[in-house]
C-alpha cells in the first residue's frame, strides 16, 4: 500500500467534478472527444520521509486550437488555490504552452504543476 495518495487520480477526480463538460483521463483515450484533458505524473521530488512534491503534467486537447488553454489555465489555477501546490512560481513548473500532437495534428495546451503530498494518516 502506498504511503501517499495517487495525485493523478486526485487531479482527475477534482477536474471531473467541476462540471465544465470536459472529461479528464490518465492517458489519451482510444476514441478522442473534440475536447479533453490528460493528466500524467511526470516526476517526484522527495523532500523528506513524510513529504514529496508530485509533478503533474496536464494536456488540454481541443480541436479548436487555443480555446481550451484559457479555460483550463483558470481551472488549474483554482485547483492550485484549493490544493497545497508549491514553490516553483507558486506551483507552476511551466506552461501553458502550445504543442500540436505530432500523430494527429490536434492542438493541445500543456501545463506542468507541482503538488505537495504528505504521508497518509492511518
N, C-alpha and C positions, 0 to 999 in steps of 0.2 A: 504494500500500500504506500502510495506517495505521501511524503510529508507535506506536500504543497498541493493546492487545488490546481486544476488544469486551466491555465489562463486563456487558452483558445476556446474551450467550452464556455467559460465565463463570458468572454467577449461576444461569442456567437449568441448566447442566451440574452445578454444585455441588448445587443443591437436588434435582435428579432422581437424584443418586447417593446420597441419604440414605435411600432405600428406605422412605419413610413412606407410600407408596401414593397420594401426591398428585402429579399431573402439573403441570408448570410450563411456561408458554407466553410468547411475546413479544407476544401480543395475545389478546383473548378469542376462543376457538375457536368455529367455527360451530356445532358440536354441543358443548354445555356439559355436562361431568360435574357431579355433585352438589357436588363439592369440587375446586377447582383454584386455581392461583396464576398471576398475570400479572406480568411484570417489564418495566418500561419505563425508559429513561433520560430523566429529566426536567430535566436540567441538567448543566452542566460549568463548573467554575471552574479557570481556568488559573493555576497558582501560579508557574511559571517555565518555561523552554523544555523541561525534562525531566520535569516533574511536573504532574499535574492531579488534581482531585477530580471523580469521576463521581457525580452524584446519581441514585440508583436508587429508583424507587417500586415497591413490591410490593403488589399487590391480592390478598388472600386471600379467595376466594369460597367460601361454604358455605351450602347451603340450610337448614342447621340453625342459622343465626344466628351467635352469637359463638364457637361451638366451635372454629373454625379459628384465631381470633385468638390464643388462648393457645398452641396448638401452634406456630403459625408465628412468634410472637414469640420463643419459646425457640429455634427452629431458626435464625432470623435472628441472634439473639444469638450462637449458636455460630459462624455464618458470619463475623460480625464479629470474633470472637476469633481465628479462623484466618486471615482476610484482614487486609490492612492498612487497617483502617477508622479513620476520623478524628475530628478536633477537636470539632465541634459536639456537645456532650454525648456524647462517645465515639462519634461517628459517626452518632448518631440525629438526624435533622433534625426529625422529628415522627412521632407515632403511638405505638402503633396507635390509630386512631380508626375508628369505625363509619360507613360510608357506604353506604346502600342504593342499589343500581343503579336509576336512575330509569326505565329502559326495562322491566326485568323484575321489579323489586321484590325481587330476590335480595339477601340480606345479604352484605356484604363488609367486611373489615377492611383498612385502608390504612396502610402503614408506609413512610416515606422515610428512606433512609440515605445516607451519603457513603462512597465507596471511594477510597482513594489509588491512583493509577496512575502508573507510571513508563514512560518511553520503553522500548520493547522493545529488547533487546540483539540485535545482528546475529549 
